Amino acid sequence: MRIPAHSVCTAIRDDIVSGVYERGGRLTEELLARRYGVSRVPVREALRTLEAEGFVVTRRHAGACVAEPTEQEAADLLEIRALLEPLGAARAAQRRTEAHLKVLRGLVRLGQERSRHGRSEDLRSLGGWFHETLAQASGSPGLTALLTQLRHKIAWMYVLETSAAPAEAWAEHAAIVDAVARGDAERARSLTASHAERSTAAHRPRFPRAAGAASTAGAMNARGAANAVRAVIV
């Protein structure tokens, strides 16, 4: 059975994010095909996708390599997220379904319960699931894809420090869901912007000495992100 390229792409991306492949390291089609048990065709397609996303660069005489983002590019990601997540929440207030609300409310209940017991690993996972569902509730596939890519890249470039007050973070999540449920787009936008701003301080760069490293292919700054949003959000 032929394994689709998007599955190979997900596997390689996950391994890059988790540090299996070091920044700047070569990614040869032969070794990747052997590792994931596929032919070189889906590997080649996956590498093209990952290059477009900024996880991979192609270098002369070296071929595909893991990208080496600069500190500025990493900082841009948090700024871009601070622009896009509030937009997604506002759209969610206008377009969410009852199914989205059910999942969001369930995640808030679990998050509040876990925060009382100090289970930080569970909270990280639940937080990621919460923001993914909120993005999906926006009803915009383009925006959802951008936010998903941002989450992957931020997880690669930053360590998320454990919150000293997880209950407060989940109270913010609950307030966002309440605004979304009531269809209050401006309140959902405002609450999410404040939440994103506070969470930015909890991100510590994994690669603090990357300022002189090679530029990530396809990296977007905040102005570029705004242009991309206008192009893909419907």
Secondary structure, DSSP 8 states (H G I E B T S, - for coil): ----HHHHHHHHHHHHHHTSS-TT-B--HHHHHHHHT--HHHHHHHHHHHHHHTSEEEETTTEEEE----HHHHHHHHHHHHHHHHHHHHHHHHH--HHHHHHHHHHHHHHHHHHHHT-HHHHHHHHHHHHHHHHHTTT-HHHHHHHHHHHHHHHHHEEE---S-HHHHHHHHHHHHHHHHTT-HHHHHHHHHHHHHHHHTTEEES-TTGGGS---TT---HHHHHHHHHHH--
